[in-house]
Amino acid sequence: MGYIIIDMFKEILQSLSTVNYVLVLVFFLIVGYRPPWWSRKICNFLPKTVSDIPGPLSLPFFGTSWLFLSRIYTYDKFHEFAEDIYARYGPIVKEEALFSVPVIHIFEKSDIEKVLKSNTKYPIRPPTEAVAVYRKTRPDRYASVGLVNEQGIKWHELRTSLTKKLTSPKTVAGFLPQVQEIVEDWCNLISQQRTDNTITNLEDIVGPLGLEISCALVLGRRMGFLLPGAESETAQKLAETIHQLFIATRDTYYGLPFWKIFETPAYKKLAESEDTIYQLVTNLISTADQAANRSPVFQSVLDANINQKEKTAAIVDFIAAGIHTLKNSLVFLLYLVAKNPGTQEKILEDSSKAYLRACIMETFRIYPTANCLARITEEELELSGYKVKPGSVILCQTGIACKNDRYFADANQFRPERWLTEEKSLTSTNATYLVIPFGAGRRICPGKRFIEQVLPVILENTLKKFIIDVEVTRPIELQFEFLLSPKGPTSLIFEDRIGSEEDSTASE
């Protein structure tokens, strides 16, 4: 009987043509079949490579993008997709972009640290390609694709020329007294716009604050965006356009790149947003006049030994990025402090301001605006036991690692004390290369120091005026807009604090 079966099998093989063999082989490769002799013992003797990294099913041509095309996941919930694949596949996961190009997600602190520390003098990050393409179509405005998208020596030249004053402690320290004046105006605006002590859409009132502070820093003058009715249309339009730009950037970055063939709705929105932001900000620059001479940031850009177009584009990007980053960070901070009202008195009672800074660090840990960092490896690395070649795209999922109880006890709880008590040493150690909402290394966001110094001033001065509370006790909803953002509207209660009531009444 056995010989009969063998003979039948031989006849089948002999009847197959070369094309049939190829088709059968391709089929087995697609479904991931391995013959019985390819045992686990044999595999264990071989080095594990990127092809061995677990991950969701990848289809020919489409890779794993079918998960989004089928609406199993959506791009505005990309952070939830990352959480799901981590829960299902473990500390290192491979998804595949178009044409099955691997993209590797890493969730372990040791792996993340290894990737971020391996960068050379000119670290490479995947560019936002659609923005780069758009800027190349506008040589009348842009001499390059910008600080964020440039690589190599060109990036290094822009970085050293444009960000020296923006990252200077002296520059930011000298600016803080003006921030206090701006926050006072903002508190007056809250008093006037609240209904029954409630601001129903916090994002609408935080946007003008971010714009006023960003313009004051970069242009050296107050623009009046916090005065009721004064140029508020410009502030709201700019904030909304920046919001749309980040969404369009996300959709062109993660979606199928049909925009390279024809103008997709996402690319059209991106181009329109870039155009509107450039026009609005250059109009603001034109009104700066001699006031800009008082801004070290503005003057350092003008003095930079670069093309004039580069200077204008840098100022536009500084203001736009400042608005969006400050808005998201401040909404998250106010929400967490409102949800945990016991922290408010501690902030005001602590003259050292250590507790205030701890609240901000805890906010960065729980709601980092940049919840994952992308890098392209420049050398071979071993990540979670897998050999990863140079040129591989890595997504360092720092936001998810920050919620891991192995690194931070009760990781999902807002506990500023972890940065102050006996936990401080362990917290600070684990926070290295994890609590990095502005990135890490040479490509760190140049506005990091600015945001870190401005947020405490805003929070402290706001709490001196108001007791903040949440209107409805429920978690804030998040959405991924290339950065992690609150999905508004966020509603908070601002009740006059005893001792500041007279001031609030006067402002009304």
LOPAFI-412106 format. One record per residue (C-alpha): residue number from 0; residue in three letters; x, y, z. Coordinates in steps of 0.2 Angstrom, whole numbers. Example, Ala and Ser with C-alpha at 12.3 -4.5 7.8 and 13.67 -1.06 7.14 Angstrom:
2
{torba 0,ALA,{62,-22,39}}
{torba 1,SER,{68,-5,36}}
//
This chain:
508
{torba 0,MET,{0,0,0}}
{torba 1,GLY,{14,12,4}}
{torba 2,TYR,{23,9,-12}}
{torba 3,ILE,{6,13,-21}}
{torba 4,ILE,{5,30,-12}}
{torba 5,ILE,{23,34,-16}}
{torba 6,ASP,{21,30,-35}}
{torba 7,MET,{5,41,-35}}
{torba 8,PHE,{15,55,-28}}
{torba 9,LYS,{29,53,-41}}
{torba 10,GLU,{16,54,-55}}
{torba 11,ILE,{8,70,-48}}
{torba 12,LEU,{26,78,-47}}
{torba 13,GLN,{30,72,-64}}
{torba 14,SER,{14,80,-71}}
{torba 15,LEU,{18,97,-63}}
{torba 16,SER,{26,110,-75}}
{torba 17,THR,{39,122,-69}}
{torba 18,VAL,{26,136,-68}}
{torba 19,ASN,{15,125,-56}}
{torba 20,TYR,{30,122,-45}}
{torba 21,VAL,{33,141,-44}}
{torba 22,LEU,{15,144,-40}}
{torba 23,VAL,{14,130,-26}}
{torba 24,LEU,{31,138,-18}}
{torba 25,VAL,{24,155,-18}}
{torba 26,PHE,{8,149,-10}}
{torba 27,PHE,{17,141,4}}
{torba 28,LEU,{28,156,7}}
{torba 29,ILE,{13,167,8}}
{torba 30,VAL,{4,156,21}}
{torba 31,GLY,{20,155,31}}
{torba 32,TYR,{22,136,28}}
{torba 33,ARG,{37,127,34}}
{torba 34,PRO,{41,108,31}}
{torba 35,PRO,{41,96,45}}
{torba 36,TRP,{60,94,45}}
{torba 37,TRP,{61,113,48}}
{torba 38,SER,{59,110,67}}
{torba 39,ARG,{60,122,81}}
{torba 40,LYS,{77,114,86}}
{torba 41,ILE,{84,119,70}}
{torba 42,CYS,{77,136,70}}
{torba 43,ASN,{85,139,88}}
{torba 44,PHE,{102,136,81}}
{torba 45,LEU,{100,150,68}}
{torba 46,PRO,{101,168,72}}
{torba 47,LYS,{84,176,73}}
{torba 48,THR,{82,190,60}}
{torba 49,VAL,{68,203,56}}
{torba 50,SER,{59,190,46}}
{torba 51,ASP,{56,180,62}}
{torba 52,ILE,{49,194,72}}
{torba 53,PRO,{31,191,76}}
{torba 54,GLY,{17,202,70}}
{torba 55,PRO,{0,203,61}}
{torba 56,LEU,{-3,195,45}}
{torba 57,SER,{5,203,30}}
{torba 58,LEU,{-3,202,13}}
{torba 59,PRO,{7,203,-4}}
{torba 60,PHE,{9,222,-9}}
{torba 61,PHE,{-2,229,4}}
{torba 62,GLY,{8,222,19}}
{torba 63,THR,{-2,225,35}}
{torba 64,SER,{-10,241,29}}
{torba 65,TRP,{-26,230,25}}
{torba 66,LEU,{-30,231,44}}
{torba 67,PHE,{-33,250,41}}
{torba 68,LEU,{-40,248,24}}
{torba 69,SER,{-53,236,31}}
{torba 70,ARG,{-57,248,45}}
{torba 71,ILE,{-52,236,59}}
{torba 72,TYR,{-41,250,65}}
{torba 73,THR,{-41,268,60}}
{torba 74,TYR,{-26,280,59}}
{torba 75,ASP,{-34,292,72}}
{torba 76,LYS,{-32,277,84}}
{torba 77,PHE,{-15,272,79}}
{torba 78,HIS,{-10,272,97}}
{torba 79,GLU,{-23,259,101}}
{torba 80,PHE,{-16,248,87}}
{torba 81,ALA,{1,249,95}}
{torba 82,GLU,{-6,244,112}}
{torba 83,ASP,{-15,229,104}}
{torba 84,ILE,{-1,222,94}}
{torba 85,TYR,{10,224,110}}
{torba 86,ALA,{-3,214,120}}
{torba 87,ARG,{-4,200,107}}
{torba 88,TYR,{14,198,100}}
{torba 89,GLY,{25,204,114}}
{torba 90,PRO,{40,216,116}}
{torba 91,ILE,{45,217,98}}
{torba 92,VAL,{33,217,84}}
{torba 93,LYS,{34,218,65}}
{torba 94,GLU,{21,226,54}}
{torba 95,GLU,{24,229,35}}
{torba 96,ALA,{22,244,25}}
{torba 97,LEU,{18,244,6}}
{torba 98,PHE,{28,231,-4}}
{torba 99,SER,{31,222,13}}
{torba 100,VAL,{44,234,19}}
{torba 101,PRO,{46,230,38}}
{torba 102,VAL,{42,242,51}}
{torba 103,ILE,{48,236,69}}
{torba 104,HIS,{39,242,85}}
{torba 105,ILE,{49,240,101}}
{torba 106,PHE,{42,241,118}}
{torba 107,GLU,{56,236,130}}
{torba 108,LYS,{66,250,139}}
{torba 109,SER,{82,241,135}}
{torba 110,ASP,{78,240,116}}
{torba 111,ILE,{72,258,115}}
{torba 112,GLU,{88,264,124}}
{torba 113,LYS,{99,254,113}}
{torba 114,VAL,{91,262,97}}
{torba 115,LEU,{91,280,103}}
{torba 116,LYS,{109,279,110}}
{torba 117,SER,{116,271,93}}
{torba 118,ASN,{113,287,83}}
{torba 119,THR,{128,295,75}}
{torba 120,LYS,{132,314,73}}
{torba 121,TYR,{118,315,60}}
{torba 122,PRO,{104,304,66}}
{torba 123,ILE,{91,299,53}}
{torba 124,ARG,{72,299,56}}
{torba 125,PRO,{59,295,43}}
{torba 126,PRO,{54,311,35}}
{torba 127,THR,{36,317,33}}
{torba 128,GLU,{38,314,15}}
{torba 129,ALA,{22,323,9}}
{torba 130,VAL,{27,339,17}}
{torba 131,ALA,{45,337,9}}
{torba 132,VAL,{37,335,-8}}
{torba 133,TYR,{25,350,-6}}
{torba 134,ARG,{39,361,-1}}
{torba 135,LYS,{50,356,-16}}
{torba 136,THR,{35,362,-27}}
{torba 137,ARG,{36,379,-19}}
{torba 138,PRO,{54,385,-22}}
{torba 139,ASP,{48,403,-21}}
{torba 140,ARG,{45,400,-2}}
{torba 141,TYR,{57,386,3}}
{torba 142,ALA,{75,383,0}}
{torba 143,SER,{75,366,8}}
{torba 144,VAL,{62,354,16}}
{torba 145,GLY,{64,361,33}}
{torba 146,LEU,{73,357,49}}
{torba 147,VAL,{61,342,53}}
{torba 148,ASN,{63,333,36}}
{torba 149,GLU,{81,337,32}}
{torba 150,GLN,{95,324,35}}
{torba 151,GLY,{114,323,36}}
{torba 152,ILE,{125,338,35}}
{torba 153,LYS,{111,350,29}}
{torba 154,TRP,{100,345,44}}
{torba 155,HIS,{115,349,55}}
{torba 156,GLU,{118,366,47}}
{torba 157,LEU,{100,371,50}}
{torba 158,ARG,{100,364,67}}
{torba 159,THR,{115,374,73}}
{torba 160,SER,{111,390,64}}
{torba 161,LEU,{93,391,69}}
{torba 162,THR,{90,384,87}}
{torba 163,LYS,{104,391,97}}
{torba 164,LYS,{94,405,105}}
{torba 165,LEU,{78,395,106}}
{torba 166,THR,{87,381,117}}
{torba 167,SER,{96,394,128}}
{torba 168,PRO,{92,394,146}}
{torba 169,LYS,{96,413,147}}
{torba 170,THR,{83,416,133}}
{torba 171,VAL,{69,407,141}}
{torba 172,ALA,{73,413,158}}
{torba 173,GLY,{72,431,152}}
{torba 174,PHE,{55,428,144}}
{torba 175,LEU,{46,421,159}}
{torba 176,PRO,{41,438,167}}
{torba 177,GLN,{32,441,150}}
{torba 178,VAL,{23,424,151}}
{torba 179,GLN,{16,429,168}}
{torba 180,GLU,{8,444,161}}
{torba 181,ILE,{1,434,147}}
{torba 182,VAL,{-6,421,159}}
{torba 183,GLU,{-14,435,169}}
{torba 184,ASP,{-23,441,153}}
{torba 185,TRP,{-28,422,149}}
{torba 186,CYS,{-36,421,167}}
{torba 187,ASN,{-46,436,164}}
{torba 188,LEU,{-52,429,147}}
{torba 189,ILE,{-57,413,156}}
{torba 190,SER,{-67,423,169}}
{torba 191,GLN,{-76,432,154}}
{torba 192,GLN,{-79,417,143}}
{torba 193,ARG,{-85,404,156}}
{torba 194,THR,{-103,399,158}}
{torba 195,ASP,{-108,394,176}}
{torba 196,ASN,{-89,393,179}}
{torba 197,THR,{-87,381,165}}
{torba 198,ILE,{-76,382,149}}
{torba 199,THR,{-85,369,138}}
{torba 200,ASN,{-71,369,125}}
{torba 201,LEU,{-54,371,133}}
{torba 202,GLU,{-45,369,116}}
{torba 203,ASP,{-53,385,110}}
{torba 204,ILE,{-46,395,124}}
{torba 205,VAL,{-29,387,125}}
{torba 206,GLY,{-26,389,106}}
{torba 207,PRO,{-25,409,107}}
{torba 208,LEU,{-14,407,123}}
{torba 209,GLY,{-2,396,114}}
{torba 210,LEU,{-1,408,99}}
{torba 211,GLU,{1,423,110}}
{torba 212,ILE,{15,415,120}}
{torba 213,SER,{24,409,104}}
{torba 214,CYS,{23,425,95}}
{torba 215,ALA,{29,435,110}}
{torba 216,LEU,{44,423,111}}
{torba 217,VAL,{48,423,93}}
{torba 218,LEU,{42,440,87}}
{torba 219,GLY,{46,450,103}}
{torba 220,ARG,{29,458,105}}
{torba 221,ARG,{11,455,111}}
{torba 222,MET,{-1,452,98}}
{torba 223,GLY,{-17,454,108}}
{torba 224,PHE,{-25,437,104}}
{torba 225,LEU,{-31,436,122}}
{torba 226,LEU,{-41,452,122}}
{torba 227,PRO,{-60,447,118}}
{torba 228,GLY,{-63,450,100}}
{torba 229,ALA,{-46,456,96}}
{torba 230,GLU,{-39,447,81}}
{torba 231,SER,{-47,431,88}}
{torba 232,GLU,{-52,426,70}}
{torba 233,THR,{-34,425,65}}
{torba 234,ALA,{-29,415,81}}
{torba 235,GLN,{-44,402,79}}
{torba 236,LYS,{-40,400,60}}
{torba 237,LEU,{-22,397,63}}
{torba 238,ALA,{-25,384,77}}
{torba 239,GLU,{-38,375,67}}
{torba 240,THR,{-27,375,51}}
{torba 241,ILE,{-12,368,61}}
{torba 242,HIS,{-24,355,68}}
{torba 243,GLN,{-29,350,50}}
{torba 244,LEU,{-11,350,45}}
{torba 245,PHE,{-6,337,58}}
{torba 246,ILE,{-21,326,53}}
{torba 247,ALA,{-16,327,34}}
{torba 248,THR,{2,323,38}}
{torba 249,ARG,{-4,308,48}}
{torba 250,ASP,{-15,301,34}}
{torba 251,THR,{-1,304,20}}
{torba 252,TYR,{12,296,31}}
{torba 253,TYR,{3,280,37}}
{torba 254,GLY,{-9,278,22}}
{torba 255,LEU,{-6,271,5}}
{torba 256,PRO,{5,283,-5}}
{torba 257,PHE,{-8,286,-19}}
{torba 258,TRP,{-4,305,-16}}
{torba 259,LYS,{12,302,-26}}
{torba 260,ILE,{2,297,-41}}
{torba 261,PHE,{-13,309,-40}}
{torba 262,GLU,{-18,323,-28}}
{torba 263,THR,{-28,314,-14}}
{torba 264,PRO,{-39,323,-2}}
{torba 265,ALA,{-26,321,12}}
{torba 266,TYR,{-12,328,1}}
{torba 267,LYS,{-24,342,-5}}
{torba 268,LYS,{-28,346,13}}
{torba 269,LEU,{-9,346,18}}
{torba 270,ALA,{-5,358,4}}
{torba 271,GLU,{-19,370,8}}
{torba 272,SER,{-14,370,27}}
{torba 273,GLU,{4,373,23}}
{torba 274,ASP,{-1,387,12}}
{torba 275,THR,{-13,395,24}}
{torba 276,ILE,{-1,393,39}}
{torba 277,TYR,{13,402,29}}
{torba 278,GLN,{2,416,24}}
{torba 279,LEU,{-5,419,41}}
{torba 280,VAL,{12,418,50}}
{torba 281,THR,{21,429,37}}
{torba 282,ASN,{7,442,40}}
{torba 283,LEU,{11,441,59}}
{torba 284,ILE,{29,443,55}}
{torba 285,SER,{26,458,44}}
{torba 286,THR,{17,467,59}}
{torba 287,ALA,{32,464,71}}
{torba 288,ASP,{41,479,65}}
{torba 289,GLN,{55,485,77}}
{torba 290,ALA,{48,475,91}}
{torba 291,ALA,{56,459,84}}
{torba 292,ASN,{73,467,89}}
{torba 293,ARG,{69,463,107}}
{torba 294,SER,{67,445,103}}
{torba 295,PRO,{84,435,104}}
{torba 296,VAL,{76,421,94}}
{torba 297,PHE,{70,432,80}}
{torba 298,GLN,{87,440,79}}
{torba 299,SER,{97,424,80}}
{torba 300,VAL,{87,418,65}}
{torba 301,LEU,{90,434,55}}
{torba 302,ASP,{109,433,59}}
{torba 303,ALA,{110,415,54}}
{torba 304,ASN,{121,412,39}}
{torba 305,ILE,{108,404,29}}
{torba 306,ASN,{96,408,14}}
{torba 307,GLN,{83,421,18}}
{torba 308,LYS,{69,408,13}}
{torba 309,GLU,{76,397,26}}
{torba 310,LYS,{74,410,39}}
{torba 311,THR,{56,414,35}}
{torba 312,ALA,{52,396,35}}
{torba 313,ALA,{60,393,52}}
{torba 314,ILE,{50,407,60}}
{torba 315,VAL,{34,400,52}}
{torba 316,ASP,{38,382,59}}
{torba 317,PHE,{43,388,76}}
{torba 318,ILE,{27,397,79}}
{torba 319,ALA,{16,384,72}}
{torba 320,ALA,{25,370,81}}
{torba 321,GLY,{24,380,97}}
{torba 322,ILE,{5,383,96}}
{torba 323,HIS,{1,364,94}}
{torba 324,THR,{13,357,106}}
{torba 325,LEU,{9,369,120}}
{torba 326,LYS,{-9,367,117}}
{torba 327,ASN,{-9,348,118}}
{torba 328,SER,{3,348,133}}
{torba 329,LEU,{-7,361,143}}
{torba 330,VAL,{-24,353,140}}
{torba 331,PHE,{-17,336,146}}
{torba 332,LEU,{-9,345,161}}
{torba 333,LEU,{-25,355,166}}
{torba 334,TYR,{-36,339,164}}
{torba 335,LEU,{-25,329,176}}
{torba 336,VAL,{-24,342,189}}
{torba 337,ALA,{-42,345,188}}
{torba 338,LYS,{-46,326,189}}
{torba 339,ASN,{-34,325,205}}
{torba 340,PRO,{-39,341,215}}
{torba 341,GLY,{-29,336,229}}
{torba 342,THR,{-13,341,219}}
{torba 343,GLN,{-19,359,218}}
{torba 344,GLU,{-16,364,236}}
{torba 345,LYS,{1,355,236}}
{torba 346,ILE,{7,365,221}}
{torba 347,LEU,{2,382,229}}
{torba 348,GLU,{9,377,246}}
{torba 349,ASP,{26,371,240}}
{torba 350,SER,{37,386,239}}
{torba 351,SER,{51,375,231}}
{torba 352,LYS,{40,372,216}}
{torba 353,ALA,{46,354,216}}
{torba 354,TYR,{29,347,217}}
{torba 355,LEU,{24,358,203}}
{torba 356,ARG,{38,351,192}}
{torba 357,ALA,{33,333,197}}
{torba 358,CYS,{15,336,191}}
{torba 359,ILE,{22,341,174}}
{torba 360,MET,{34,326,173}}
{torba 361,GLU,{19,315,178}}
{torba 362,THR,{9,322,164}}
{torba 363,PHE,{23,320,151}}
{torba 364,ARG,{23,301,157}}
{torba 365,ILE,{5,298,156}}
{torba 366,TYR,{0,309,141}}
{torba 367,PRO,{16,312,130}}
{torba 368,THR,{12,322,115}}
{torba 369,ALA,{25,312,105}}
{torba 370,ASN,{20,295,111}}
{torba 371,CYS,{32,286,99}}
{torba 372,LEU,{49,290,91}}
{torba 373,ALA,{54,284,74}}
{torba 374,ARG,{72,281,69}}
{torba 375,ILE,{81,273,55}}
{torba 376,THR,{95,262,61}}
{torba 377,GLU,{113,266,55}}
{torba 378,GLU,{121,250,62}}
{torba 379,GLU,{116,232,65}}
{torba 380,LEU,{107,230,82}}
{torba 381,GLU,{101,215,92}}
{torba 382,LEU,{84,220,99}}
{torba 383,SER,{75,207,110}}
{torba 384,GLY,{86,193,103}}
{torba 385,TYR,{83,198,84}}
{torba 386,LYS,{96,204,72}}
{torba 387,VAL,{91,220,64}}
{torba 388,LYS,{100,227,49}}
{torba 389,PRO,{106,245,46}}
{torba 390,GLY,{92,255,37}}
{torba 391,SER,{78,247,47}}
{torba 392,VAL,{63,258,52}}
{torba 393,ILE,{60,257,71}}
{torba 394,LEU,{46,264,80}}
{torba 395,CYS,{51,266,99}}
{torba 396,GLN,{34,265,108}}
{torba 397,THR,{39,275,123}}
{torba 398,GLY,{21,280,127}}
{torba 399,ILE,{16,262,130}}
{torba 400,ALA,{32,258,140}}
{torba 401,CYS,{28,272,151}}
{torba 402,LYS,{12,263,156}}
{torba 403,ASN,{22,247,160}}
{torba 404,ASP,{21,243,179}}
{torba 405,ARG,{38,235,178}}
{torba 406,TYR,{45,252,175}}
{torba 407,PHE,{33,263,185}}
{torba 408,ALA,{23,256,200}}
{torba 409,ASP,{4,259,197}}
{torba 410,ALA,{9,266,180}}
{torba 411,ASN,{-9,271,175}}
{torba 412,GLN,{-11,282,191}}
{torba 413,PHE,{-7,300,191}}
{torba 414,ARG,{5,301,206}}
{torba 415,PRO,{17,316,206}}
{torba 416,GLU,{25,309,222}}
{torba 417,ARG,{34,296,212}}
{torba 418,TRP,{46,310,207}}
{torba 419,LEU,{49,316,225}}
{torba 420,THR,{48,302,238}}
{torba 421,GLU,{59,287,240}}
{torba 422,GLU,{54,282,222}}
{torba 423,LYS,{63,297,215}}
{torba 424,SER,{79,288,211}}
{torba 425,LEU,{70,273,203}}
{torba 426,THR,{58,284,193}}
{torba 427,SER,{71,295,186}}
{torba 428,THR,{82,280,181}}
{torba 429,ASN,{67,272,172}}
{torba 430,ALA,{62,289,165}}
{torba 431,THR,{78,290,155}}
{torba 432,TYR,{74,286,137}}
{torba 433,LEU,{56,283,141}}
{torba 434,VAL,{48,300,147}}
{torba 435,ILE,{54,309,132}}
{torba 436,PRO,{39,319,125}}
{torba 437,PHE,{50,330,115}}
{torba 438,GLY,{61,316,108}}
{torba 439,ALA,{79,312,113}}
{torba 440,GLY,{97,314,107}}
{torba 441,ARG,{103,326,93}}
{torba 442,ARG,{85,327,85}}
{torba 443,ILE,{77,332,101}}
{torba 444,CYS,{63,346,99}}
{torba 445,PRO,{72,363,100}}
{torba 446,GLY,{56,369,109}}
{torba 447,LYS,{58,357,124}}
{torba 448,ARG,{66,370,136}}
{torba 449,PHE,{53,383,131}}
{torba 450,ILE,{38,371,134}}
{torba 451,GLU,{46,364,150}}
{torba 452,GLN,{48,382,157}}
{torba 453,VAL,{32,390,152}}
{torba 454,LEU,{20,376,158}}
{torba 455,PRO,{24,378,176}}
{torba 456,VAL,{21,397,175}}
{torba 457,ILE,{5,394,167}}
{torba 458,LEU,{-1,381,179}}
{torba 459,GLU,{4,390,195}}
{torba 460,ASN,{-3,407,190}}
{torba 461,THR,{-19,399,184}}
{torba 462,LEU,{-21,389,201}}
{torba 463,LYS,{-19,405,210}}
{torba 464,LYS,{-35,412,202}}
{torba 465,PHE,{-45,396,200}}
{torba 466,ILE,{-50,380,208}}
{torba 467,ILE,{-51,368,193}}
{torba 468,ASP,{-62,353,192}}
{torba 469,VAL,{-69,341,179}}
{torba 470,GLU,{-87,343,174}}
{torba 471,VAL,{-89,324,171}}
{torba 472,THR,{-79,311,179}}
{torba 473,ARG,{-73,301,164}}
{torba 474,PRO,{-56,298,155}}
{torba 475,ILE,{-51,310,142}}
{torba 476,GLU,{-52,303,125}}
{torba 477,LEU,{-37,303,114}}
{torba 478,GLN,{-34,303,96}}
{torba 479,PHE,{-18,301,86}}
{torba 480,GLU,{-14,316,74}}
{torba 481,PHE,{4,312,71}}
{torba 482,LEU,{5,318,89}}
{torba 483,LEU,{-5,312,103}}
{torba 484,SER,{-19,324,106}}
{torba 485,PRO,{-35,326,116}}
{torba 486,LYS,{-51,323,106}}
{torba 487,GLY,{-60,338,111}}
{torba 488,PRO,{-70,347,117}}
{torba 489,THR,{-63,346,134}}
{torba 490,SER,{-74,354,147}}
{torba 491,LEU,{-67,360,164}}
{torba 492,ILE,{-74,370,178}}
{torba 493,PHE,{-64,386,184}}
{torba 494,GLU,{-71,391,200}}
{torba 495,ASP,{-64,407,208}}
{torba 496,ARG,{-51,404,222}}
{torba 497,ILE,{-55,413,238}}
{torba 498,GLY,{-43,428,239}}
{torba 499,SER,{-43,430,220}}
{torba 500,GLU,{-62,433,218}}
{torba 501,GLU,{-60,452,219}}
{torba 502,ASP,{-48,451,205}}
{torba 503,SER,{-59,440,194}}
{torba 504,THR,{-75,451,197}}
{torba 505,ALA,{-65,466,192}}
{torba 506,SER,{-60,458,176}}
{torba 507,GLU,{-78,454,172}}
//
